[in-house]
Amino acid sequence: MGESRAIVYDSELKLEAYRFRGIRQEFPKHSHEHYVIGFVERSRRMLFCRGEESCVVPGDVLLLAPGDSHGCRQVGEEPLDYRCINVKTEVMSGALTNVSERTIPLGFRHNVISDPAIAAELRALHGLISNGSADMSREELFLSLLSRLGRLFGRSFRPPSSLAGFSRLRDVVDFMEAHYSEPITLDTLGKVAGLSKYHLVRSFSSLIGMPPHRYLETVRVNRARSFLERGMPLAEVACSAGFSDQSHLTNCFKKILGITPKRYFMSFG
């Protein structure tokens, strides 16, 4: 059987359900502005996240908070089957208030866990969303899942890009997030940071978890996602998000998110 990539958007819960089957794609280091809660059904993957390496096996659950720099590659020949739920930060905050009246944003102590009960709830929730169910059990499962995750594996959320004590790199991050639609060079970023290009790349990669060019690409893809959610045409998205053309947008979008921008756009139709 060939590969398949699917995404379903639950407009009531405001959750995205992804499902990849039979894929061999490797994902370079990147980060998201949302939470990712996923699990592997088949294959083994080497995950690189927050400076650590983990071998992810079938049944393992992946927990990624906004800003977690991560990437993965396949181990062995068996292709990947994977499901995940993407949760926006504002959706997570609202759900946590319902679960525990928690005011501190949720972070995760571990990025990879083995917990059959959590995997079962996640599979059930993913199935209901994917099948277009309108039953209230979707929300019950979501709240139960967050309660279990927060109780067993939660910690206070610490954004990786806060960079306390590293104001020069904070300035670089802020510059890229403000000027992502413009051409940006290492010379420009070096001047913003007051560092040589070599020291900029080395320091940025060490603290952020990816080099500046990859961070900029990630910012542009994340902005493209938000534009697509609003119904902006693909050609306009490419220009507005800082890509040279629609083909460039498609290549980067699929490289980081595993799906094309057109398919992502259609999930909100």
N, C-alpha and C positions, 0 to 999 in steps of 0.2 A: 504494500500500500504506500502511495506517495505521501508527501508532507501536506499538512493543512494548517492554516493559521486563521483563527476566528476571534472576533471581539463582539461582545454584546453589552450595551449600555442600559442599566436599569435607571430610568428617569425618575422613579419615585425615591429610591434609596440613594441615587446619584453615585452609583458604583459601576466600575468597569470590570467585566469578567473576560479574561484572556484565556485562550486554549491553543497550545501548540502541540501538534502531533507529527512525529517522524522528521523533526528538523535536526540539522547538524550545524547550524549557524553558531559561530562563536561571537560573543558580545564584548566589545572593548570596554575599558573602564569608562563609566559615565555615572550620572546621578539623576534622581528625579525630584520633582517638587511635591510628590505625593507619597503615600505609604504603599508598599507592595507586600501582600501576604500570599504566598504561593506554596505549591508543593510539587515534587517530582513524582511522576507515575512510572517512568521508565527511563533507563540510561543512568549514567554517572557523570557528574560534572565537577570540575575544579572551580570553586568560587573564590574570587579575590575580593575582599571587602574589609575596609577599615584597617588595612595593613596586615591582614591575616589571610591564610589560605585554608580552605575547608573542602574536603571531598564530600559532595552531596550525593546521596544514594536514594533509590526509590523509597518513598514513604517520608522522607525528610521534608520539613516545613521551612521555608525561607521567610525571614522577617527583615524588611528594609524600611528604615525611616527616611523622611525627606533629607536629601543631601548626602546620604551614605554613598560614597564612591565605591563602585563594584563593577566587576566584569566576570566572565566565565568562559571556559573552554571545555570541550567534550573529552571524556576519558573513555577509551575503548571505541568499539565500532557501532554499538547500539545507539540509534538515534533517540532524540529526546522527546518525551511526552510530558507536558507541563501545564498546570493550570494556576492562575493567580487572580486575585482581586486587587484592584487599584482603588485607593481611598484618598480623596482630597483631604488636606489638613483641616479645612473647616467642617467637613463631614465627620472626620474623626473626632474633632473637638465636641461637636454636638452629640455624637453617640456616647462619648465618654461621660459627658454630663448626665445622660440618661442612665448610664450603667452605675456610676459611683459618685456623681457630683464632683468629679475630679477637675481641678482647675489647672493642673500642671500638664503640659503636653506629653504625650506618650512617646517614650523611646524604648529600645529593646536592648537587653543585656547581651543577647546572643543573636547572631544573624542566621544560624542554622540550628534547628532543634529537631528532636525525634520525639513526637508525642502523638500516638494514634488517635486520641480523643480529639485533639485540635485538628488533625488531618481529616478526620471523619466529618467534623462540623464544617470545615472549609469545603470539602467535596460536596456536601449536601447543599450548602449555600450557593456554590458555583453552579451546581446542577439546576437549582430553581431559577437562578437568574438567566442561565443559558437557554432554558426552556420557555422563558417568557412568563413565568408564573406571576400571578398577581396576589397570591396568598400572603397573609400577614406573617406566615411562618418564616418568610425571608428575613424580615426585620428581627424577629425573635432569634433566629440563628445568628445573625450579624451581631446583635447585642451580647448574646451568650459567648460567641467567639471572642469578642473584645474583652469581656469580663475575665475569661479564662486566661487570655494572653497577658492582660495587665496584671493579674494576680500572680501568675507564675513566672513571667519573663519580662515584665515591664520595669522601666526605670524612668527618671526624669529625662526629657528630651534635651539633648545638647547639640545644636546645629553645628556640623563640622566646619562650616564657613564662618563661625563667629570670630575666630582668629584673635582672641583676646591677647594683647601684647604684641601683635604682629600687624600694626596699623598699615605698614607699607603694602602688604599683601591684601589686606582688607580694601585698600584703595584700588588695587588691581581688580579684585572681584567686583567691586561697585562699578568701576569703569566699564567692564565688559557687560555687566547686566544693564547698564544705562545706554551703551552704545553698540549693542549686539547687531543692529541693522546696518552698521557702517563697516567699512574695511578697517581691520585692526591688525597691527603688526607687532612683532616683539620689540622693535625699536620704540614704538609708542608706549607699550606696557612697561618697558624698562625705564622710560622717563617718568611715568606715573609712579613707579615704585622707588625710583632713585637707585636702581641696581643695574649691574651689567646684565646683559641678556642671559649669560651663562648662569649667574647666581639667581636670577629671577626664575628660570626654568627649574633649577635644582630645588630651590626653596619652595616654590609653588607645588611642584610634584610631591615633595615630601609632606607638606602640610595639608594639601587639598586632596591628594590621592590620585591626581592625574595631571598631565602637563597643561599649560595654558590653552593651547589650541584645542585640546579635547574638552576642556571646561567651556570654552566659547561655543563649540559645536553643540554641547549639551544644553547650554542656555538657549541657543537658537531652536533646537528641537523642542524644548519645553515651551517656548513661546509659540512655535508653530502649532503645537497641540491645543493651546488655549485659543488661537485664532480659528482653528478648524472646529472647535466646539461651538464657536459663535456663528458658524456657517459661512465663513469667509472663503471665497473661491481659491482653488489650489494655486493658480498663477499669482494671485495677489498675496497669498500666504508666503510663497517663496520669497518675494521681494520684501515684504514687511518684516520677515524673520531674519533677513540678512543672507539668504542663499543666492548664489549667482543665477540660478534658473530653477525650473520645476524639477528637472532631472536631478540636480544637486540636492534639492530638498528630499526627493524620494529616496535617494541612496543613503543619505544620512539618517533619515527617519527610520528606515527599515533596519539599518545597521544597529541603531540604539534601541529601538522599541520592538523590532521583530515583525512589524507589519508596515504596509504602505500607508502614506497619508490619505490616499483615496479611500482605503478600507476603513481607516479610523474615522474619516469624515462621514462615511455612509452609516456608521453605527449610531449616529445621532439623528439620522433621517426619520 
